[in-house]
Amino acid sequence: MTQLARRLGTADAVVLGLGAMIGAGVFAAFAPAARSAGSALLAGLALAALVAYCNATASAQLAAAYPTSGGTYVYGRERLGDWWGYLAGWGFVVGKTASCAAMALTFAAYAAPPGWQRPVAVAAVIALAAVNYRGVTRTARLARIVVTVVLVVLALVTAAGLTGPAATGPAVASSAYGILQSAGLLFFAFAGYARIATMGEEVRDPQRTIPRAILLALSLAVAVYAAIGVALLHVLGAQRLGDST
């Protein structure tokens, strides 16, 4: 079986993981999460981060034990058998295809006028697939550029929000069920760390690189989302944030 070239280091894997996590979720998940959790939005974010951390540490251990391409498919096959590996692989493909569509549509909602959003979303998917087809090193280079631009923009917006006037108004009621709902919505934003686990044959020293990259990328993503959540609640408040689109 042909082996993939091990060209990526820890920094490359972290950037690719961040690119998968700081995507549609940061622009689309906070409003519905605020509608569900109210003023307890940050509690939902903390719960989502905790669940993601538990899942990420398990993925990191499995990636260290099975440093090959395939990720979830390989773990299911090796630990539970061929049928479970087959099921896990298709589950991963369907889930990532759906998240890819969500990210493309979110991008198009910001970048294109009504009526052009679906064509722009399709074009974005085709363009990124073409880059990925050219090889993982080109994907990593593009990811560095995109992640850098997104992080700079988010940092500027967050700083402006935190230094602006605070929102006024009463606290919005929350419930345990609402917090769980918001955690489920926000967990979608953290799920991109699984992308790192699929690169077992593309990173150098995968037993060390993949676990380290998964935890680093998740930690950075949690910090970014927490800062944005605090800024949004500060400048908008839970009510206006939940009513926004």
N, C-alpha and C positions, 0 to 999 in steps of 0.2 A: 504494500500500500504506500502511495506517495506521501512523504512527509512534507509539511509546510515549513517554510523558512522561519527560523526564530530571529526576528529582526527588532522586536519591541522590548523596551525596558520598562521599569516601574512607572516612570513619568508618563510614557505613552499610554500604558494601561489605565492609569488614573484619569488621564484626559479623556480617553474613550468612554470610561465609566461616567465621568461627569457630563460628557456630551449626551449620554443616554438618560441621565437623571435630571439635569437642568434643561428640560425641554418644554413640552406642552404643559406639564404639571404646574410649573411656576407661573404661567400666564393664565391657566384655566381652572386650577383646582381650588384656589383660595376662596372664590366667591361662593360656590356651592358648599364648601366646607364651613364657611362662616354662617350660611343659612341654616345648616344643621346644628352646629355647636354653639352659635351665638358668641357671647363674650368668652367662652371657654375654648375658643379656637386653638390657642396654644397648647391646651391639654390634649386635644385631638392630634396635634402635630407631634407632641411628645410621645403619645401612644403609638402613632404610626412609625416614628423613629425607633422605638423600642422593638416593635415587631420586625422591622427591617433589619435591625442589628442582630436579632436572634437568627433570622434567616440568613443574613450575610455571613455570620460566623460559621454556620453549618456549611454554606457554600464554599467558604474559604478552606475548611478542613477537607471537604470532598475534593476540591480542586488540587490541594496539596497531595492527596492520596492518588488521584487519577489525573496526572498532568498531560492530558491529551485534548484534542479538539472534540467538541460535541456537548460539553457542559451537562445539562440536565439529562439528556439522553444517555450519556455514558454512566452517570451516577445511578440512574434507575436500572440500567442493564446490569451493571456490575454488582450492585447491592441486592436487587430484587428479582432479576431475571429478564429475559429478552422481551417478554410481553409488556412488562412495566416500563422498560426502557423505550419501547416503541410508543407507548401511551404518553410517557413524559416528553419524548421528542416532539410528537405532534401537538401536545398541549403547549409546549414552548413556541412552536412555529405559529400556531393560531393566536396565542397571546401576544407575541411580538408583532405579528402582522396587524392585529387590532390596534396596538399602541402606536405603531408606525402610522396608521391611518389617522389616529387621533392627533398625533403631533403634526402631520401634514395639514390637516384641516385647521388646526389652531394657528399654524403659521399663515395659512391662506386667509384666515379671518382677519388677521392684522395687516397683511401685506396687499390684499386685493379687494376691490369693490365687490358688492353683491352681484351675483351673476357670473363672476370670474373666479370665485373661490375654489370650486371643485377642479376646474382645469389647472389652476395654479398649484393646488395640492398634488394633483397627479404629476405635473411637470417637476415639482420638487422631489417627489419620490423617484422618478426616472433619473433625474440629474444625480442624486446621491447614490442611487444604485450603480450608475455608470462609474462614479468615482470609486466606489467600493470594488467594482469589477476589476479596476486597474491595479488593485493590490492594497494590502493593509497599510503599507507605509504611506501611500498617498491619502488613505483615509485618516491616518493619524495626523498627517500634516494639516489637512482641512479641519479636523476636529480641534487642533490647537488654535487655529485662527477663529473658528466659530465660538469655542468656549471662552477664549480671551475677550472677544467682543461682547458676548452676552454677560460675562462677569463684570466687565467694566461698566456697562450700561446699568446692570442691576445695582452695582455699588453706588453709582451716582444717584439713581432713583431712591435707593434706601437712605442714603445720606440726606437727600432733600426732604424725604418724608420725616425722618427723625428730628431734623432741625426746624421743621415747619410747625405751625400752630397745631395744638392738640384738638382732636374732635371733641365736641360737646354732646351731651345727651346721656340718658340713663343706660345702665348695663342691659344687655339683651339676655333674656332667660335662656338657660341651657339645661340639658338633661343628660343622664348617662347614655341613653340611646342615641341622642344627637351627637355626643362626643364620639361614640363608636362609629357612627355614620361618617363623621368628618375624618376620623382616622382611616377608614377604608378609602375615602376619596384621596387623601393625602399620601397614602401608601403607594398609590399608582405612581406618584412622582419619584419615589425612591427605588422602584423596582429595576431600574437600569443597571444596577451593579451586577445582575446576572449576566450581562453582556461580557463582562470581564472573564467570567468563568469559562466562556466558550473559546478562549484564546490560548488554551493549553499548549498548542503546537506553534504558536506565533510569538510567544514571549521567551526571553532568555531566563534560565533558572526558574521554571514555572512553579516549583514547589515553594519557593520563597516569594516570587514576584506576584503571583495571583492573590494569595491571601493578603499580602501587604497592600496591594492596589485596591482590593475590594474594600477593606476597612478604611483606607485613606480617602477613597472617593466618596464613600458613604458619609464619613465624618465631615468632609468639606460640604457635601450637599445638605446635610442636616444644618450646619452652621449658616449656610446661605438661606435656606428656607426659614430658619428661625429669625434671622435678621429681617427678612422681607415681611414675615408675619407680624413682627413687632411694629415695623414701620407702617404697615397697612392699618393695623388697629389704632395706631397713634394718630394718623392723619385722617382716616375715614371713620373709624369706629366700626363695631361689629354690624350694626344695622345697615349703614350705607355700603359696607363691603359686601354684605349678603345680597343687597338689592342690585349691585352692579352686575354688568355682563361682560 
